[in-house]
């Protein structure tokens, strides 16, 4: 009986700790260093493919959060809906991929956008955004 009580008190806390661990999901993002987020995003951007669906992109890029001097940085950093002049709808996911100077907040130049049309990747990078938005 004493053995069962000891096992219970050893296993239950371990189970509770495991259930509280960050899993890297949308509901429970993984907490990483800002440098770690930057490096992982750089690596994952290289694995993107035209035609990937949005869920695959989100899973590939990962659900992360990091602390910076100007607050919490999420992955993706920002999401934006955009409707082109021809009525085509896009979703743009922005990921932190370039180190930024400590004297300013994260700027658009520090981000890499991924363009999604009809749920699939059609391109990434600022030149693709400029092309779609007509800048």
N, C-alpha and C positions, 0 to 999 in steps of 0.2 A: 504494500500500500504506500509506504513512504517513497519507494522508487517511483511510483506513478505520479505522486505529488511533485517530486523533484523534476521529473521529465516535463510535467505540465508547466511548471514555473520557468523552465528553461526554454521550451518551445513557444509558448504564447508570446513572450516579449519579442523573440526573434521574428515571429510571424507579423507582429505589429510593426516592427521596424521595416520589414520588407514591404509591407503594404504602403508605408509612408515614403518609400524611396521614389525619387524622380524617375519617371519611365520614358521621358521624351515624347509624350503624346500632347495633343492640343490642350487637353485638360490638365496635364501634369508635365509641363516642359522641363527639360533638363537645364540645370543651372551650370553655366560654364564661365570661364574668364572671357573678357572681351577679345583678347588675343586668340583664345581657343575658338570662339565663334567666327572670327575673321578667317582663320586658317581653314576651318572646316567648310565654311561657305565657299572659299576660293576653290577648294578641292571638289566640292559637290557641283559647283557651276560647270566645271569641266566635264561632268558626266551627263549634263543635260542633252536631250535629243529633241529635235523637231518632232511634233506629234505626241509627245508624252502627255498623259492626262494630268489635270491639276492635282489630283490626289497623289499621284506618283511623284510629282514635283515636291509637294509639301512633305511627303515621307522622305524623299531623298535629301532635301535640304535640312530636315530635322526641326523639331520644336525645341528651341533653346531660348534661354534668357541670360543676360549678363548685365552686370552693374557697370556703369560708366560714371564719369564725374558729373554728367548732366542727367543722370537718372537711369532707369531700367531700359535696356535695349532688348527688343523682342525679335524673334525670327519667325516670319518675315518682319522686317523693320516697319513696313507700311504696306497697305493694300489700297489700290485705287481702281475704281470703275471708270471706264472711258467709253464714250460713244463717238465714233468717227463721223465725219460729215455725211458719209454714205449710209449711216444708220447701223453700221457694224459695231457690236459691243465687244469690248476688251476688258480683261482684268489684268492689272499690272501688279506684280508682287516685287517688292524692293528688298534686297538683301544687302547687309553690311559686308563689303568685300575689300575695302581699301582703308588703310590706317588713316586716322585723322589727327590733325594737330591738336594738342591738348588745350590750346587757347580758344578753340571754337567748338560748337556743337557739331554733331554729325550732319554733314551736308549731303545734298543729292549726289555730288561728285564722289562721295565715299560709298555709294550704293551701286548695285548692279540690278537693273530692272529685268524681270522676266515677263514677256507678254503672252497672254493666254486668250485665245479666241475660240468660242464654242467648246470650252473645256479642255483645249489642247494647246500646247506650247507652239507658238509661231515664230518665236525668236527671243533673244535677250540682248542686253546692252543698250547703251544710250542711242546709238545710231538707229536701232530698230524703233525705239520710242519716237525719235525725231521724224523718222519716215512715216510712221502711222499718224502722228499728231500734226504732220505738215510743218514742222518748225524749220 
